[in-house]
Amino acid sequence: MNVTLRKIGNSEGVILPKELLDRHNLHAGDTLLLIEEGNELKLRPISEDPEAFEKKMQIARERMKKYETAYRVLAK
């Protein structure tokens, strides 16, 4: 599928065809991850599940507390 890079305000962007958006259940405002692999660009939807995010943050807080001393030494 070919798409054209277009001027959008002060930026440039790609307009994705409606059929593609429908097939992947994408809507305006959805967040996509742009992955650069060599000469290829890939877009991947990011599902922002609030519960999953909070679970990840809880794990991060636990690890930060557990290794607080090591982090302080490394930060010097």
N, CA, C and O atoms as CSV, one atom per row, in Angstrom:
chain,resi,resn,atom,element,x,y,z
A,1,MET,N,N,0.846,-1.171,0.000
A,1,MET,CA,C,0.000,0.000,0.000
A,1,MET,C,C,0.890,1.232,0.000
A,1,MET,O,O,1.766,1.360,0.855
A,2,ASN,N,N,0.682,2.120,-0.926
A,2,ASN,CA,C,1.448,3.353,-1.016
A,2,ASN,C,C,0.676,4.497,-0.378
A,2,ASN,O,O,-0.524,4.650,-0.607
A,3,VAL,N,N,1.361,5.291,0.412
A,3,VAL,CA,C,0.796,6.513,0.977
A,3,VAL,C,C,1.792,7.630,0.711
A,3,VAL,O,O,2.965,7.373,0.441
A,4,THR,N,N,1.324,8.867,0.788
A,4,THR,CA,C,2.172,10.020,0.480
A,4,THR,C,C,2.405,10.842,1.732
A,4,THR,O,O,1.478,11.094,2.501
A,5,LEU,N,N,3.640,11.257,1.933
A,5,LEU,CA,C,3.977,12.163,3.028
A,5,LEU,C,C,3.418,13.530,2.671
A,5,LEU,O,O,3.675,14.046,1.583
A,6,ARG,N,N,2.638,14.131,3.603
A,6,ARG,CA,C,1.972,15.408,3.321
A,6,ARG,C,C,2.268,16.427,4.396
A,6,ARG,O,O,2.544,16.086,5.546
A,7,LYS,N,N,2.205,17.670,4.002
A,7,LYS,CA,C,2.377,18.787,4.933
A,7,LYS,C,C,1.095,18.898,5.758
A,7,LYS,O,O,-0.002,18.991,5.207
A,8,ILE,N,N,1.246,18.888,7.098
A,8,ILE,CA,C,0.113,19.034,8.015
A,8,ILE,C,C,0.518,20.091,9.031
A,8,ILE,O,O,1.248,19.790,9.975
A,9,GLY,N,N,0.062,21.305,8.855
A,9,GLY,CA,C,0.476,22.401,9.727
A,9,GLY,C,C,1.958,22.643,9.566
A,9,GLY,O,O,2.444,22.795,8.445
A,10,ASN,N,N,2.698,22.683,10.688
A,10,ASN,CA,C,4.145,22.872,10.639
A,10,ASN,C,C,4.897,21.548,10.562
A,10,ASN,O,O,6.128,21.530,10.568
A,11,SER,N,N,4.162,20.441,10.490
A,11,SER,CA,C,4.771,19.113,10.465
A,11,SER,C,C,4.474,18.430,9.138
A,11,SER,O,O,3.886,19.017,8.231
A,12,GLU,N,N,4.888,17.198,9.054
A,12,GLU,CA,C,4.556,16.368,7.905
A,12,GLU,C,C,4.019,15.057,8.432
A,12,GLU,O,O,4.437,14.592,9.492
A,13,GLY,N,N,3.096,14.455,7.702
A,13,GLY,CA,C,2.481,13.228,8.180
A,13,GLY,C,C,1.957,12.379,7.051
A,13,GLY,O,O,2.004,12.759,5.881
A,14,VAL,N,N,1.457,11.223,7.427
A,14,VAL,CA,C,0.898,10.269,6.478
A,14,VAL,C,C,-0.572,10.098,6.824
A,14,VAL,O,O,-0.921,9.928,7.992
A,15,ILE,N,N,-1.428,10.140,5.822
A,15,ILE,CA,C,-2.849,9.879,6.004
A,15,ILE,C,C,-3.057,8.388,5.752
A,15,ILE,O,O,-2.733,7.884,4.677
A,16,LEU,N,N,-3.598,7.690,6.742
A,16,LEU,CA,C,-3.845,6.257,6.599
A,16,LEU,C,C,-5.249,6.046,6.034
A,16,LEU,O,O,-6.197,6.690,6.484
A,17,PRO,N,N,-5.391,5.155,5.057
A,17,PRO,CA,C,-6.698,4.911,4.448
A,17,PRO,C,C,-7.707,4.365,5.466
A,17,PRO,O,O,-7.349,3.627,6.384
A,18,LYS,N,N,-8.979,4.748,5.279
A,18,LYS,CA,C,-10.043,4.348,6.184
A,18,LYS,C,C,-10.140,2.826,6.305
A,18,LYS,O,O,-10.371,2.309,7.398
A,19,GLU,N,N,-9.967,2.107,5.196
A,19,GLU,CA,C,-10.062,0.644,5.216
A,19,GLU,C,C,-9.018,0.049,6.168
A,19,GLU,O,O,-9.305,-0.893,6.906
A,20,LEU,N,N,-7.818,0.604,6.143
A,20,LEU,CA,C,-6.744,0.134,7.013
A,20,LEU,C,C,-7.086,0.420,8.475
A,20,LEU,O,O,-6.905,-0.433,9.344
A,21,LEU,N,N,-7.582,1.629,8.734
A,21,LEU,CA,C,-7.956,2.000,10.099
A,21,LEU,C,C,-9.062,1.092,10.615
A,21,LEU,O,O,-9.012,0.642,11.760
A,22,ASP,N,N,-10.058,0.820,9.780
A,22,ASP,CA,C,-11.159,-0.061,10.179
A,22,ASP,C,C,-10.662,-1.474,10.453
A,22,ASP,O,O,-11.063,-2.094,11.438
A,23,ARG,N,N,-9.794,-1.984,9.589
A,23,ARG,CA,C,-9.281,-3.349,9.721
A,23,ARG,C,C,-8.508,-3.540,11.030
A,23,ARG,O,O,-8.523,-4.623,11.615
A,24,HIS,N,N,-7.832,-2.476,11.482
A,24,HIS,CA,C,-7.024,-2.568,12.708
A,24,HIS,C,C,-7.691,-1.878,13.891
A,24,HIS,O,O,-7.074,-1.696,14.941
A,25,ASN,N,N,-8.944,-1.497,13.718
A,25,ASN,CA,C,-9.730,-0.873,14.787
A,25,ASN,C,C,-9.002,0.342,15.381
A,25,ASN,O,O,-8.909,0.489,16.600
A,26,LEU,N,N,-8.495,1.198,14.505
A,26,LEU,CA,C,-7.801,2.410,14.926
A,26,LEU,C,C,-8.700,3.623,14.731
A,26,LEU,O,O,-9.490,3.681,13.789
A,27,HIS,N,N,-8.569,4.594,15.636
A,27,HIS,CA,C,-9.397,5.789,15.595
A,27,HIS,C,C,-8.525,7.013,15.853
A,27,HIS,O,O,-7.418,6.895,16.379
A,28,ALA,N,N,-9.025,8.180,15.484
A,28,ALA,CA,C,-8.312,9.432,15.751
A,28,ALA,C,C,-8.022,9.524,17.243
A,28,ALA,O,O,-8.903,9.280,18.067
A,29,GLY,N,N,-6.795,9.875,17.587
A,29,GLY,CA,C,-6.397,9.998,18.985
A,29,GLY,C,C,-5.694,8.761,19.535
A,29,GLY,O,O,-5.080,8.829,20.599
A,30,ASP,N,N,-5.772,7.628,18.827
A,30,ASP,CA,C,-5.052,6.434,19.264
A,30,ASP,C,C,-3.549,6.688,19.172
A,30,ASP,O,O,-3.089,7.455,18.326
A,31,THR,N,N,-2.798,6.041,20.043
A,31,THR,CA,C,-1.344,6.198,20.055
A,31,THR,C,C,-0.705,5.021,19.337
A,31,THR,O,O,-1.059,3.865,19.570
A,32,LEU,N,N,0.244,5.334,18.455
A,32,LEU,CA,C,0.980,4.311,17.722
A,32,LEU,C,C,2.457,4.414,18.061
A,32,LEU,O,O,2.980,5.508,18.274
A,33,LEU,N,N,3.123,3.271,18.110
A,33,LEU,CA,C,4.558,3.216,18.344
A,33,LEU,C,C,5.242,3.136,16.987
A,33,LEU,O,O,4.904,2.275,16.175
A,34,LEU,N,N,6.198,4.019,16.732
A,34,LEU,CA,C,6.957,4.012,15.489
A,34,LEU,C,C,8.267,3.280,15.745
A,34,LEU,O,O,9.054,3.671,16.606
A,35,ILE,N,N,8.489,2.210,14.984
A,35,ILE,CA,C,9.691,1.390,15.137
A,35,ILE,C,C,10.526,1.539,13.870
A,35,ILE,O,O,10.029,1.354,12.759
A,36,GLU,N,N,11.793,1.873,14.052
A,36,GLU,CA,C,12.709,2.028,12.930
A,36,GLU,C,C,13.654,0.840,12.925
A,36,GLU,O,O,14.437,0.657,13.858
A,37,GLU,N,N,13.580,0.026,11.868
A,37,GLU,CA,C,14.442,-1.157,11.739
A,37,GLU,C,C,15.176,-1.064,10.402
A,37,GLU,O,O,14.621,-1.382,9.351
A,38,GLY,N,N,16.421,-0.627,10.463
A,38,GLY,CA,C,17.190,-0.453,9.233
A,38,GLY,C,C,16.526,0.585,8.351
A,38,GLY,O,O,16.362,1.735,8.757
A,39,ASN,N,N,16.141,0.187,7.138
A,39,ASN,CA,C,15.477,1.104,6.212
A,39,ASN,C,C,13.955,1.043,6.313
A,39,ASN,O,O,13.256,1.681,5.525
A,40,GLU,N,N,13.441,0.284,7.271
A,40,GLU,CA,C,11.990,0.121,7.399
A,40,GLU,C,C,11.433,0.923,8.562
A,40,GLU,O,O,12.091,1.090,9.589
A,41,LEU,N,N,10.225,1.413,8.391
A,41,LEU,CA,C,9.467,2.051,9.463
A,41,LEU,C,C,8.237,1.199,9.702
A,41,LEU,O,O,7.545,0.821,8.756
A,42,LYS,N,N,7.961,0.897,10.960
A,42,LYS,CA,C,6.784,0.098,11.304
A,42,LYS,C,C,5.956,0.856,12.331
A,42,LYS,O,O,6.504,1.500,13.226
A,43,LEU,N,N,4.656,0.780,12.203
A,43,LEU,CA,C,3.742,1.365,13.179
A,43,LEU,C,C,3.053,0.232,13.921
A,43,LEU,O,O,2.610,-0.745,13.318
A,44,ARG,N,N,2.970,0.375,15.225
A,44,ARG,CA,C,2.320,-0.635,16.049
A,44,ARG,C,C,1.412,0.085,17.044
A,44,ARG,O,O,1.849,1.028,17.704
A,45,PRO,N,N,0.152,-0.345,17.161
A,45,PRO,CA,C,-0.738,0.300,18.130
A,45,PRO,C,C,-0.272,0.046,19.559
A,45,PRO,O,O,0.236,-1.028,19.880
A,46,ILE,N,N,-0.451,1.041,20.399
A,46,ILE,CA,C,-0.140,0.908,21.820
A,46,ILE,C,C,-1.460,0.881,22.560
A,46,ILE,O,O,-2.245,1.826,22.481
A,47,SER,N,N,-1.702,-0.200,23.278
A,47,SER,CA,C,-2.934,-0.265,24.071
A,47,SER,C,C,-2.625,0.270,25.461
A,47,SER,O,O,-1.821,-0.303,26.197
A,48,GLU,N,N,-3.256,1.348,25.801
A,48,GLU,CA,C,-3.039,2.002,27.092
A,48,GLU,C,C,-4.087,1.519,28.089
A,48,GLU,O,O,-5.053,2.224,28.378
A,49,ASP,N,N,-3.888,0.318,28.609
A,49,ASP,CA,C,-4.779,-0.226,29.624
A,49,ASP,C,C,-4.369,0.387,30.958
A,49,ASP,O,O,-3.260,0.128,31.425
A,50,PRO,N,N,-5.232,1.196,31.590
A,50,PRO,CA,C,-4.843,1.863,32.841
A,50,PRO,C,C,-4.417,0.882,33.936
A,50,PRO,O,O,-3.504,1.182,34.706
A,51,GLU,N,N,-5.058,-0.276,34.017
A,51,GLU,CA,C,-4.696,-1.259,35.041
A,51,GLU,C,C,-3.308,-1.839,34.779
A,51,GLU,O,O,-2.530,-2.030,35.714
A,52,ALA,N,N,-2.997,-2.119,33.528
A,52,ALA,CA,C,-1.680,-2.659,33.187
A,52,ALA,C,C,-0.600,-1.627,33.481
A,52,ALA,O,O,0.466,-1.970,33.992
A,53,PHE,N,N,-0.872,-0.362,33.159
A,53,PHE,CA,C,0.098,0.696,33.432
A,53,PHE,C,C,0.337,0.811,34.934
A,53,PHE,O,O,1.483,0.911,35.372
A,54,GLU,N,N,-0.722,0.798,35.717
A,54,GLU,CA,C,-0.585,0.917,37.177
A,54,GLU,C,C,0.185,-0.274,37.746
A,54,GLU,O,O,0.972,-0.111,38.678
A,55,LYS,N,N,-0.031,-1.465,37.198
A,55,LYS,CA,C,0.698,-2.651,37.650
A,55,LYS,C,C,2.196,-2.490,37.368
A,55,LYS,O,O,3.025,-2.831,38.212
A,56,LYS,N,N,2.542,-1.976,36.190
A,56,LYS,CA,C,3.948,-1.750,35.845
A,56,LYS,C,C,4.576,-0.703,36.770
A,56,LYS,O,O,5.719,-0.847,37.205
A,57,MET,N,N,3.814,0.342,37.059
A,57,MET,CA,C,4.323,1.387,37.957
A,57,MET,C,C,4.543,0.839,39.363
A,57,MET,O,O,5.513,1.211,40.024
A,58,GLN,N,N,3.663,-0.032,39.826
A,58,GLN,CA,C,3.819,-0.634,41.151
A,58,GLN,C,C,5.089,-1.475,41.202
A,58,GLN,O,O,5.837,-1.413,42.178
A,59,ILE,N,N,5.333,-2.250,40.168
A,59,ILE,CA,C,6.559,-3.065,40.104
A,59,ILE,C,C,7.784,-2.150,40.108
A,59,ILE,O,O,8.762,-2.427,40.803
A,60,ALA,N,N,7.737,-1.064,39.336
A,60,ALA,CA,C,8.859,-0.120,39.283
A,60,ALA,C,C,9.105,0.499,40.658
A,60,ALA,O,O,10.253,0.619,41.087
A,61,ARG,N,N,8.027,0.895,41.352
A,61,ARG,CA,C,8.185,1.488,42.689
A,61,ARG,C,C,8.815,0.498,43.662
A,61,ARG,O,O,9.682,0.868,44.453
A,62,GLU,N,N,8.379,-0.768,43.604
A,62,GLU,CA,C,8.936,-1.800,44.487
A,62,GLU,C,C,10.420,-1.994,44.227
A,62,GLU,O,O,11.209,-2.093,45.167
A,63,ARG,N,N,10.802,-2.049,42.970
A,63,ARG,CA,C,12.220,-2.251,42.639
A,63,ARG,C,C,13.055,-1.034,43.017
A,63,ARG,O,O,14.185,-1.173,43.486
A,64,MET,N,N,12.498,0.159,42.815
A,64,MET,CA,C,13.245,1.369,43.188
A,64,MET,C,C,13.488,1.395,44.690
A,64,MET,O,O,14.566,1.779,45.144
A,65,LYS,N,N,12.485,0.988,45.457
A,65,LYS,CA,C,12.639,0.979,46.911
A,65,LYS,C,C,13.660,-0.096,47.327
A,65,LYS,O,O,14.517,0.145,48.177
A,66,LYS,N,N,13.554,-1.277,46.716
A,66,LYS,CA,C,14.443,-2.392,47.068
A,66,LYS,C,C,15.913,-2.040,46.778
A,66,LYS,O,O,16.797,-2.380,47.564
A,67,TYR,N,N,16.169,-1.369,45.666
A,67,TYR,CA,C,17.538,-1.070,45.251
A,67,TYR,C,C,17.899,0.408,45.427
A,67,TYR,O,O,18.788,0.919,44.746
A,68,GLU,N,N,17.214,1.080,46.333
A,68,GLU,CA,C,17.429,2.510,46.539
A,68,GLU,C,C,18.893,2.857,46.808
A,68,GLU,O,O,19.417,3.811,46.233
A,69,THR,N,N,19.550,2.100,47.668
A,69,THR,CA,C,20.941,2.373,48.006
A,69,THR,C,C,21.841,2.252,46.778
A,69,THR,O,O,22.694,3.107,46.542
A,70,ALA,N,N,21.652,1.206,46.011
A,70,ALA,CA,C,22.468,1.010,44.806
A,70,ALA,C,C,22.235,2.148,43.808
A,70,ALA,O,O,23.182,2.644,43.197
A,71,TYR,N,N,20.983,2.557,43.647
A,71,TYR,CA,C,20.687,3.648,42.723
A,71,TYR,C,C,21.349,4.956,43.162
A,71,TYR,O,O,21.835,5.723,42.331
A,72,ARG,N,N,21.363,5.200,44.458
A,72,ARG,CA,C,21.991,6.431,44.968
A,72,ARG,C,C,23.501,6.422,44.692
A,72,ARG,O,O,24.074,7.448,44.324
A,73,VAL,N,N,24.139,5.265,44.870
A,73,VAL,CA,C,25.582,5.150,44.611
A,73,VAL,C,C,25.844,5.353,43.123
A,73,VAL,O,O,26.779,6.057,42.742
A,74,LEU,N,N,25.017,4.734,42.285
A,74,LEU,CA,C,25.224,4.859,40.841
A,74,LEU,C,C,24.949,6.268,40.325
A,74,LEU,O,O,25.487,6.674,39.295
A,75,ALA,N,N,24.115,7.007,41.040
A,75,ALA,CA,C,23.749,8.354,40.590
A,75,ALA,C,C,24.861,9.357,40.840
A,75,ALA,O,O,24.825,10.461,40.297
A,76,LYS,N,N,25.849,8.998,41.649
A,76,LYS,CA,C,26.939,9.945,41.964
A,76,LYS,C,C,27.882,10.099,40.808
A,76,LYS,O,O,28.851,10.852,40.899
